[in-house]
Amino acid sequence: MRKLLYLLLALPLLFVACNEDEIMTFDSDDAGIYFQTGVQTRFYLNIDEYWDSVYYSFSEDPDDVKEHVLSARLRTMGKVRDYDRKVRVVVDEANSTAIRGTHYTADLENVVIPAGASEVEVPVTFLRHPDLLTKQLSLMLKVEDNENFKVPFTRQKYTNVYYASGDTIMVDRFLFVVNEFYSEPALWTMFGSACGKWSIKKQRLMSELFELSAYDWSIDGWRNGDGKVLPMRFTYFAIKMRIYLQAMADAGTPVREDDGSFMQLGAGYEVDYSNCM
């Protein structure tokens, strides 16, 4: 009873102490702007993860895909306004290798936070240029002060979890990295040598003829059993490839590798190019 009495007497003091501790809020006419691209990692908890760059490779796309849109999200600090507000977004040329009009297109001159909104996506359309086969290109966007917004800080934590530790990320800049690099799939040699020496062009031709996706060529596709590149099918692909390549050779239009040599398959599946010599 004595402990309960002490607790009841202390409660009013606790309420007074809590009322005296004012919660600080943002109250300013200044508006801030920053990049914050990310996702919520747990649907049942308010945990966000952010990043300041994105990587993309056209090597996972069919040949008829000629462009791909990537975007970065801009968010504001301060009051939401009932009118459109223009944002100044520029290319950080010192940290970019992609050429506008050649490797990408973007309407950076007309980035606007719409009326009643506090964020906007900045889209960039990357073009499938031959340069991407041999060079990895980068594009870094930068947000700068203008008459509507100030850039209040340049870095932040990668998450909204206050106790998290680790590297910080950029928020005044956002980096896109794009290429079309290919590497020999592990399945190519796992299933024997029927298709011969691997080449980018040969794999892309097979993908086109047999409608194979990046997943079909992956270890996961084989392991899960729902990919199209499986042991018995790989032999079937070699047979069909030989029929196709031989028909092209007999028609006087042989398929050549990028180095100019005739596209050839493995032992037992060779294409006869004697009439093309």
Sequence and secondary structure as in RCSB ss.txt:
>XXXX:A:sequence
MRKLLYLLLALPLLFVACNEDEIMTFDSDDAGIYFQTGVQTRFYLNIDEYWDSVYYSFSEDPDDVKEHVLSARLR
TMGKVRDYDRKVRVVVDEANSTAIRGTHYTADLENVVIPAGASEVEVPVTFLRHPDLLTKQLSLMLKVEDNENFK
VPFTRQKYTNVYYASGDTIMVDRFLFVVNEFYSEPALWTMFGSACGKWSIKKQRLMSELFELSAYDWSIDGWRNG
DGKVLPMRFTYFAIKMRIYLQAMADAGTPVREDDGSFMQLGAGYEVDYSNCM
>XXXX:A:secstr
 HHHHHHHHHHHHHHHHHHHS       S  EEEE EEEEEETTTTEEEEESEEEEEGGGS TT  EEEEEEEEE
EES   SS EE EEEE GGG    BTTTEE  GGG EE TT SEEEEEEEEE  GGGGT  EEEEEEEE  SS B
   SEEESBS TT  S EEESSEEEEEEE      HHHHHT STT S  HHHHHHHHHHHT  TTTTSHHHHHHT
 SS  HHHHHHHHHHHHHHHHHHHHTT   B TTS B    TTS    GGG 
